[in-house]
Amino acid sequence: MPPEARPYRPHVTLARRAGPALAALQGPTVRWHIDRYALMESTLGERADYGIVQSYAAEPS
């Protein structure tokens, strides 16, 4: 397979193979308590795989 000719452009995928957007439905407010999050990296092979590049946790209060 020949290498990609376009220059590399880092990006963030927000939706993949997503269908059309649906009209917003009125529903309850959802509040999430977030105490950690992570930067993930995907790699392709026989199947997609995801790994944690760096994880972050909130300081205890």
PDB file of N, CA, C and O in Angstrom:
ATOM      1  N   MET A   1       0.857  -1.164   0.000  1.00  0.00           N
ATOM      2  CA  MET A   1       0.000   0.000   0.000  1.00  0.00           C
ATOM      3  C   MET A   1       0.906   1.230   0.000  1.00  0.00           C
ATOM      4  O   MET A   1       1.807   1.331   0.832  1.00  0.00           O
ATOM      5  N   PRO A   2       0.678   2.160  -0.919  1.00  0.00           N
ATOM      6  CA  PRO A   2       1.531   3.360  -0.950  1.00  0.00           C
ATOM      7  C   PRO A   2       1.222   4.271   0.239  1.00  0.00           C
ATOM      8  O   PRO A   2       0.085   4.315   0.709  1.00  0.00           O
ATOM      9  N   PRO A   3       2.224   4.991   0.721  1.00  0.00           N
ATOM     10  CA  PRO A   3       1.979   5.906   1.847  1.00  0.00           C
ATOM     11  C   PRO A   3       1.047   7.038   1.439  1.00  0.00           C
ATOM     12  O   PRO A   3       0.969   7.411   0.268  1.00  0.00           O
ATOM     13  N   GLU A   4       0.348   7.570   2.418  1.00  0.00           N
ATOM     14  CA  GLU A   4      -0.572   8.690   2.211  1.00  0.00           C
ATOM     15  C   GLU A   4       0.212   9.893   1.702  1.00  0.00           C
ATOM     16  O   GLU A   4       1.262  10.224   2.252  1.00  0.00           O
ATOM     17  N   ALA A   5      -0.284  10.545   0.665  1.00  0.00           N
ATOM     18  CA  ALA A   5       0.410  11.691   0.061  1.00  0.00           C
ATOM     19  C   ALA A   5       0.108  13.003   0.783  1.00  0.00           C
ATOM     20  O   ALA A   5       0.919  13.928   0.753  1.00  0.00           O
ATOM     21  N   ARG A   6      -1.049  13.085   1.427  1.00  0.00           N
ATOM     22  CA  ARG A   6      -1.420  14.331   2.117  1.00  0.00           C
ATOM     23  C   ARG A   6      -0.561  14.505   3.369  1.00  0.00           C
ATOM     24  O   ARG A   6      -0.152  13.518   3.980  1.00  0.00           O
ATOM     25  N   PRO A   7      -0.284  15.765   3.758  1.00  0.00           N
ATOM     26  CA  PRO A   7       0.455  15.977   5.003  1.00  0.00           C
ATOM     27  C   PRO A   7      -0.388  15.535   6.197  1.00  0.00           C
ATOM     28  O   PRO A   7      -1.616  15.616   6.169  1.00  0.00           O
ATOM     29  N   TYR A   8       0.287  15.069   7.242  1.00  0.00           N
ATOM     30  CA  TYR A   8      -0.405  14.614   8.447  1.00  0.00           C
ATOM     31  C   TYR A   8      -1.056  15.804   9.138  1.00  0.00           C
ATOM     32  O   TYR A   8      -0.422  16.842   9.326  1.00  0.00           O
ATOM     33  N   ARG A   9      -2.326  15.652   9.518  1.00  0.00           N
ATOM     34  CA  ARG A   9      -3.062  16.677  10.254  1.00  0.00           C
ATOM     35  C   ARG A   9      -3.678  16.031  11.486  1.00  0.00           C
ATOM     36  O   ARG A   9      -4.657  15.294  11.362  1.00  0.00           O
ATOM     37  N   PRO A  10      -3.127  16.290  12.682  1.00  0.00           N
ATOM     38  CA  PRO A  10      -3.732  15.734  13.898  1.00  0.00           C
ATOM     39  C   PRO A  10      -5.183  16.177  14.000  1.00  0.00           C
ATOM     40  O   PRO A  10      -5.538  17.271  13.562  1.00  0.00           O
ATOM     41  N   HIS A  11      -6.023  15.319  14.583  1.00  0.00           N
ATOM     42  CA  HIS A  11      -7.436  15.650  14.707  1.00  0.00           C
ATOM     43  C   HIS A  11      -8.048  14.902  15.879  1.00  0.00           C
ATOM     44  O   HIS A  11      -7.438  13.999  16.452  1.00  0.00           O
ATOM     45  N   VAL A  12      -9.249  15.291  16.217  1.00  0.00           N
ATOM     46  CA  VAL A  12     -10.034  14.622  17.248  1.00  0.00           C
ATOM     47  C   VAL A  12     -11.326  14.157  16.598  1.00  0.00           C
ATOM     48  O   VAL A  12     -12.036  14.958  15.989  1.00  0.00           O
ATOM     49  N   THR A  13     -11.638  12.874  16.719  1.00  0.00           N
ATOM     50  CA  THR A  13     -12.873  12.344  16.174  1.00  0.00           C
ATOM     51  C   THR A  13     -13.963  12.477  17.225  1.00  0.00           C
ATOM     52  O   THR A  13     -13.859  11.911  18.313  1.00  0.00           O
ATOM     53  N   LEU A  14     -15.011  13.231  16.895  1.00  0.00           N
ATOM     54  CA  LEU A  14     -16.121  13.412  17.828  1.00  0.00           C
ATOM     55  C   LEU A  14     -17.246  12.434  17.554  1.00  0.00           C
ATOM     56  O   LEU A  14     -17.984  12.069  18.469  1.00  0.00           O
ATOM     57  N   ALA A  15     -17.388  12.008  16.328  1.00  0.00           N
ATOM     58  CA  ALA A  15     -18.416  11.028  15.968  1.00  0.00           C
ATOM     59  C   ALA A  15     -17.904  10.242  14.771  1.00  0.00           C
ATOM     60  O   ALA A  15     -17.316  10.803  13.846  1.00  0.00           O
ATOM     61  N   ARG A  16     -18.129   8.972  14.804  1.00  0.00           N
ATOM     62  CA  ARG A  16     -17.673   8.126  13.713  1.00  0.00           C
ATOM     63  C   ARG A  16     -18.836   7.274  13.237  1.00  0.00           C
ATOM     64  O   ARG A  16     -19.514   6.623  14.032  1.00  0.00           O
ATOM     65  N   ARG A  17     -19.055   7.288  11.946  1.00  0.00           N
ATOM     66  CA  ARG A  17     -20.159   6.548  11.337  1.00  0.00           C
ATOM     67  C   ARG A  17     -21.484   6.880  12.028  1.00  0.00           C
ATOM     68  O   ARG A  17     -22.319   6.008  12.265  1.00  0.00           O
ATOM     69  N   ALA A  18     -21.648   8.156  12.339  1.00  0.00           N
ATOM     70  CA  ALA A  18     -22.860   8.614  13.030  1.00  0.00           C
ATOM     71  C   ALA A  18     -23.968   8.861  12.020  1.00  0.00           C
ATOM     72  O   ALA A  18     -23.714   9.346  10.918  1.00  0.00           O
ATOM     73  N   GLY A  19     -25.165   8.536  12.387  1.00  0.00           N
ATOM     74  CA  GLY A  19     -26.326   8.801  11.551  1.00  0.00           C
ATOM     75  C   GLY A  19     -26.712  10.263  11.646  1.00  0.00           C
ATOM     76  O   GLY A  19     -26.045  11.039  12.330  1.00  0.00           O
ATOM     77  N   PRO A  20     -27.765  10.641  10.975  1.00  0.00           N
ATOM     78  CA  PRO A  20     -28.203  12.038  11.043  1.00  0.00           C
ATOM     79  C   PRO A  20     -28.639  12.407  12.463  1.00  0.00           C
ATOM     80  O   PRO A  20     -29.090  11.561  13.235  1.00  0.00           O
ATOM     81  N   ALA A  21     -28.492  13.680  12.778  1.00  0.00           N
ATOM     82  CA  ALA A  21     -28.879  14.165  14.109  1.00  0.00           C
ATOM     83  C   ALA A  21     -30.398  14.121  14.257  1.00  0.00           C
ATOM     84  O   ALA A  21     -31.134  14.373  13.302  1.00  0.00           O
ATOM     85  N   LEU A  22     -30.846  13.804  15.441  1.00  0.00           N
ATOM     86  CA  LEU A  22     -32.273  13.787  15.752  1.00  0.00           C
ATOM     87  C   LEU A  22     -32.646  15.088  16.447  1.00  0.00           C
ATOM     88  O   LEU A  22     -31.810  15.720  17.092  1.00  0.00           O
ATOM     89  N   ALA A  23     -33.883  15.477  16.314  1.00  0.00           N
ATOM     90  CA  ALA A  23     -34.367  16.667  17.018  1.00  0.00           C
ATOM     91  C   ALA A  23     -34.219  16.449  18.517  1.00  0.00           C
ATOM     92  O   ALA A  23     -34.429  15.345  19.019  1.00  0.00           O
ATOM     93  N   ALA A  24     -33.860  17.501  19.217  1.00  0.00           N
ATOM     94  CA  ALA A  24     -33.681  17.408  20.663  1.00  0.00           C
ATOM     95  C   ALA A  24     -35.007  17.059  21.332  1.00  0.00           C
ATOM     96  O   ALA A  24     -36.049  17.632  21.014  1.00  0.00           O
ATOM     97  N   LEU A  25     -34.950  16.123  22.250  1.00  0.00           N
ATOM     98  CA  LEU A  25     -36.135  15.745  23.019  1.00  0.00           C
ATOM     99  C   LEU A  25     -36.032  16.395  24.389  1.00  0.00           C
ATOM    100  O   LEU A  25     -34.950  16.467  24.972  1.00  0.00           O
ATOM    101  N   GLN A  26     -37.146  16.861  24.891  1.00  0.00           N
ATOM    102  CA  GLN A  26     -37.160  17.444  26.226  1.00  0.00           C
ATOM    103  C   GLN A  26     -37.088  16.310  27.229  1.00  0.00           C
ATOM    104  O   GLN A  26     -37.889  15.376  27.171  1.00  0.00           O
ATOM    105  N   GLY A  27     -36.162  16.381  28.122  1.00  0.00           N
ATOM    106  CA  GLY A  27     -36.025  15.324  29.116  1.00  0.00           C
ATOM    107  C   GLY A  27     -35.424  15.885  30.383  1.00  0.00           C
ATOM    108  O   GLY A  27     -35.228  17.094  30.505  1.00  0.00           O
ATOM    109  N   PRO A  28     -35.133  15.017  31.318  1.00  0.00           N
ATOM    110  CA  PRO A  28     -34.583  15.480  32.585  1.00  0.00           C
ATOM    111  C   PRO A  28     -33.152  16.001  32.391  1.00  0.00           C
ATOM    112  O   PRO A  28     -32.438  15.568  31.487  1.00  0.00           O
ATOM    113  N   THR A  29     -32.752  16.931  33.253  1.00  0.00           N
ATOM    114  CA  THR A  29     -31.378  17.409  33.255  1.00  0.00           C
ATOM    115  C   THR A  29     -30.505  16.322  33.852  1.00  0.00           C
ATOM    116  O   THR A  29     -30.814  15.773  34.909  1.00  0.00           O
ATOM    117  N   VAL A  30     -29.426  16.020  33.174  1.00  0.00           N
ATOM    118  CA  VAL A  30     -28.490  15.004  33.653  1.00  0.00           C
ATOM    119  C   VAL A  30     -27.250  15.712  34.165  1.00  0.00           C
ATOM    120  O   VAL A  30     -26.647  16.511  33.449  1.00  0.00           O
ATOM    121  N   ARG A  31     -26.875  15.428  35.381  1.00  0.00           N
ATOM    122  CA  ARG A  31     -25.668  16.014  35.963  1.00  0.00           C
ATOM    123  C   ARG A  31     -24.682  14.882  36.228  1.00  0.00           C
ATOM    124  O   ARG A  31     -25.007  13.903  36.900  1.00  0.00           O
ATOM    125  N   TRP A  32     -23.496  15.029  35.699  1.00  0.00           N
ATOM    126  CA  TRP A  32     -22.448  14.026  35.883  1.00  0.00           C
ATOM    127  C   TRP A  32     -21.388  14.575  36.814  1.00  0.00           C
ATOM    128  O   TRP A  32     -20.938  15.711  36.659  1.00  0.00           O
ATOM    129  N   HIS A  33     -20.998  13.777  37.765  1.00  0.00           N
ATOM    130  CA  HIS A  33     -19.854  14.117  38.604  1.00  0.00           C
ATOM    131  C   HIS A  33     -18.634  13.484  37.937  1.00  0.00           C
ATOM    132  O   HIS A  33     -18.541  12.261  37.841  1.00  0.00           O
ATOM    133  N   ILE A  34     -17.711  14.307  37.481  1.00  0.00           N
ATOM    134  CA  ILE A  34     -16.516  13.818  36.802  1.00  0.00           C
ATOM    135  C   ILE A  34     -15.338  13.948  37.757  1.00  0.00           C
ATOM    136  O   ILE A  34     -15.006  15.055  38.183  1.00  0.00           O
ATOM    137  N   ASP A  35     -14.699  12.826  38.100  1.00  0.00           N
ATOM    138  CA  ASP A  35     -13.534  12.906  38.971  1.00  0.00           C
ATOM    139  C   ASP A  35     -12.253  12.486  38.250  1.00  0.00           C
ATOM    140  O   ASP A  35     -11.165  12.542  38.823  1.00  0.00           O
ATOM    141  N   ARG A  36     -12.388  12.063  36.986  1.00  0.00           N
ATOM    142  CA  ARG A  36     -11.209  11.740  36.187  1.00  0.00           C
ATOM    143  C   ARG A  36     -11.588  11.698  34.718  1.00  0.00           C
ATOM    144  O   ARG A  36     -12.749  11.481  34.370  1.00  0.00           O
ATOM    145  N   TYR A  37     -10.611  11.905  33.868  1.00  0.00           N
ATOM    146  CA  TYR A  37     -10.814  11.803  32.430  1.00  0.00           C
ATOM    147  C   TYR A  37      -9.493  11.389  31.800  1.00  0.00           C
ATOM    148  O   TYR A  37      -8.458  11.409  32.466  1.00  0.00           O
ATOM    149  N   ALA A  38      -9.515  11.013  30.519  1.00  0.00           N
ATOM    150  CA  ALA A  38      -8.303  10.499  29.888  1.00  0.00           C
ATOM    151  C   ALA A  38      -8.221  10.914  28.428  1.00  0.00           C
ATOM    152  O   ALA A  38      -9.236  11.082  27.751  1.00  0.00           O
ATOM    153  N   LEU A  39      -6.994  11.075  27.961  1.00  0.00           N
ATOM    154  CA  LEU A  39      -6.705  11.270  26.549  1.00  0.00           C
ATOM    155  C   LEU A  39      -6.477   9.882  25.966  1.00  0.00           C
ATOM    156  O   LEU A  39      -5.595   9.152  26.418  1.00  0.00           O
ATOM    157  N   MET A  40      -7.264   9.521  24.972  1.00  0.00           N
ATOM    158  CA  MET A  40      -7.206   8.181  24.395  1.00  0.00           C
ATOM    159  C   MET A  40      -6.583   8.237  23.002  1.00  0.00           C
ATOM    160  O   MET A  40      -6.625   9.266  22.327  1.00  0.00           O
ATOM    161  N   GLU A  41      -6.005   7.109  22.589  1.00  0.00           N
ATOM    162  CA  GLU A  41      -5.421   6.978  21.257  1.00  0.00           C
ATOM    163  C   GLU A  41      -5.983   5.715  20.629  1.00  0.00           C
ATOM    164  O   GLU A  41      -6.039   4.663  21.266  1.00  0.00           O
ATOM    165  N   SER A  42      -6.399   5.828  19.373  1.00  0.00           N
ATOM    166  CA  SER A  42      -6.883   4.640  18.670  1.00  0.00           C
ATOM    167  C   SER A  42      -5.818   4.146  17.705  1.00  0.00           C
ATOM    168  O   SER A  42      -5.087   4.937  17.108  1.00  0.00           O
ATOM    169  N   THR A  43      -5.741   2.848  17.563  1.00  0.00           N
ATOM    170  CA  THR A  43      -4.838   2.237  16.592  1.00  0.00           C
ATOM    171  C   THR A  43      -5.653   1.235  15.785  1.00  0.00           C
ATOM    172  O   THR A  43      -6.525   0.546  16.315  1.00  0.00           O
ATOM    173  N   LEU A  44      -5.351   1.170  14.504  1.00  0.00           N
ATOM    174  CA  LEU A  44      -6.067   0.250  13.631  1.00  0.00           C
ATOM    175  C   LEU A  44      -5.184  -0.939  13.309  1.00  0.00           C
ATOM    176  O   LEU A  44      -3.971  -0.806  13.148  1.00  0.00           O
ATOM    177  N   GLY A  45      -5.796  -2.077  13.219  1.00  0.00           N
ATOM    178  CA  GLY A  45      -5.137  -3.319  12.851  1.00  0.00           C
ATOM    179  C   GLY A  45      -6.235  -4.230  12.350  1.00  0.00           C
ATOM    180  O   GLY A  45      -7.108  -3.802  11.596  1.00  0.00           O
ATOM    181  N   GLU A  46      -6.196  -5.474  12.762  1.00  0.00           N
ATOM    182  CA  GLU A  46      -7.310  -6.365  12.414  1.00  0.00           C
ATOM    183  C   GLU A  46      -8.600  -5.833  13.007  1.00  0.00           C
ATOM    184  O   GLU A  46      -9.679  -6.011  12.441  1.00  0.00           O
ATOM    185  N   ARG A  47      -8.480  -5.176  14.156  1.00  0.00           N
ATOM    186  CA  ARG A  47      -9.623  -4.509  14.767  1.00  0.00           C
ATOM    187  C   ARG A  47      -9.130  -3.253  15.455  1.00  0.00           C
ATOM    188  O   ARG A  47      -7.963  -3.173  15.841  1.00  0.00           O
ATOM    189  N   ALA A  48     -10.004  -2.271  15.615  1.00  0.00           N
ATOM    190  CA  ALA A  48      -9.617  -1.028  16.276  1.00  0.00           C
ATOM    191  C   ALA A  48      -9.299  -1.310  17.738  1.00  0.00           C
ATOM    192  O   ALA A  48      -9.942  -2.147  18.371  1.00  0.00           O
ATOM    193  N   ASP A  49      -8.319  -0.619  18.261  1.00  0.00           N
ATOM    194  CA  ASP A  49      -7.955  -0.765  19.660  1.00  0.00           C
ATOM    195  C   ASP A  49      -7.764   0.638  20.231  1.00  0.00           C
ATOM    196  O   ASP A  49      -7.400   1.561  19.502  1.00  0.00           O
ATOM    197  N   TYR A  50      -8.002   0.799  21.509  1.00  0.00           N
ATOM    198  CA  TYR A  50      -7.899   2.094  22.161  1.00  0.00           C
ATOM    199  C   TYR A  50      -7.010   1.964  23.386  1.00  0.00           C
ATOM    200  O   TYR A  50      -7.122   1.002  24.145  1.00  0.00           O
ATOM    201  N   GLY A  51      -6.138   2.923  23.571  1.00  0.00           N
ATOM    202  CA  GLY A  51      -5.254   2.920  24.725  1.00  0.00           C
ATOM    203  C   GLY A  51      -5.245   4.278  25.393  1.00  0.00           C
ATOM    204  O   GLY A  51      -5.526   5.293  24.755  1.00  0.00           O
ATOM    205  N   ILE A  52      -4.925   4.300  26.669  1.00  0.00           N
ATOM    206  CA  ILE A  52      -4.853   5.545  27.422  1.00  0.00           C
ATOM    207  C   ILE A  52      -3.463   6.138  27.234  1.00  0.00           C
ATOM    208  O   ILE A  52      -2.457   5.492  27.528  1.00  0.00           O
ATOM    209  N   VAL A  53      -3.415   7.381  26.739  1.00  0.00           N
ATOM    210  CA  VAL A  53      -2.156   8.103  26.581  1.00  0.00           C
ATOM    211  C   VAL A  53      -1.797   8.783  27.897  1.00  0.00           C
ATOM    212  O   VAL A  53      -0.659   8.697  28.358  1.00  0.00           O
ATOM    213  N   GLN A  54      -2.773   9.457  28.500  1.00  0.00           N
ATOM    214  CA  GLN A  54      -2.572  10.133  29.782  1.00  0.00           C
ATOM    215  C   GLN A  54      -3.924  10.210  30.481  1.00  0.00           C
ATOM    216  O   GLN A  54      -4.942  10.483  29.845  1.00  0.00           O
ATOM    217  N   SER A  55      -3.933   9.971  31.780  1.00  0.00           N
ATOM    218  CA  SER A  55      -5.189  10.119  32.520  1.00  0.00           C
ATOM    219  C   SER A  55      -5.014  11.204  33.570  1.00  0.00           C
ATOM    220  O   SER A  55      -3.907  11.467  34.042  1.00  0.00           O
ATOM    221  N   TYR A  56      -6.117  11.819  33.919  1.00  0.00           N
ATOM    222  CA  TYR A  56      -6.115  12.944  34.852  1.00  0.00           C
ATOM    223  C   TYR A  56      -7.180  12.684  35.916  1.00  0.00           C
ATOM    224  O   TYR A  56      -8.249  12.151  35.620  1.00  0.00           O
ATOM    225  N   ALA A  57      -6.879  13.060  37.138  1.00  0.00           N
ATOM    226  CA  ALA A  57      -7.857  12.907  38.225  1.00  0.00           C
ATOM    227  C   ALA A  57      -7.977  14.236  38.953  1.00  0.00           C
ATOM    228  O   ALA A  57      -7.014  14.997  39.055  1.00  0.00           O
ATOM    229  N   ALA A  58      -9.170  14.499  39.452  1.00  0.00           N
ATOM    230  CA  ALA A  58      -9.421  15.732  40.200  1.00  0.00           C
ATOM    231  C   ALA A  58      -8.684  15.671  41.532  1.00  0.00           C
ATOM    232  O   ALA A  58      -8.535  14.605  42.129  1.00  0.00           O
ATOM    233  N   GLU A  59      -8.228  16.833  41.985  1.00  0.00           N
ATOM    234  CA  GLU A  59      -7.597  16.928  43.303  1.00  0.00           C
ATOM    235  C   GLU A  59      -8.670  16.703  44.376  1.00  0.00           C
ATOM    236  O   GLU A  59      -9.771  17.239  44.251  1.00  0.00           O
ATOM    237  N   PRO A  60      -8.383  15.940  45.404  1.00  0.00           N
ATOM    238  CA  PRO A  60      -9.381  15.781  46.471  1.00  0.00           C
ATOM    239  C   PRO A  60      -9.664  17.130  47.135  1.00  0.00           C
ATOM    240  O   PRO A  60      -8.754  17.929  47.356  1.00  0.00           O
ATOM    241  N   SER A  61     -10.937  17.369  47.448  1.00  0.00           N
ATOM    242  CA  SER A  61     -11.279  18.662  48.065  1.00  0.00           C
ATOM    243  C   SER A  61     -11.499  18.525  49.552  1.00  0.00           C
ATOM    244  O   SER A  61     -11.793  19.513  50.226  1.00  0.00           O
TER     245      SER A  61
END
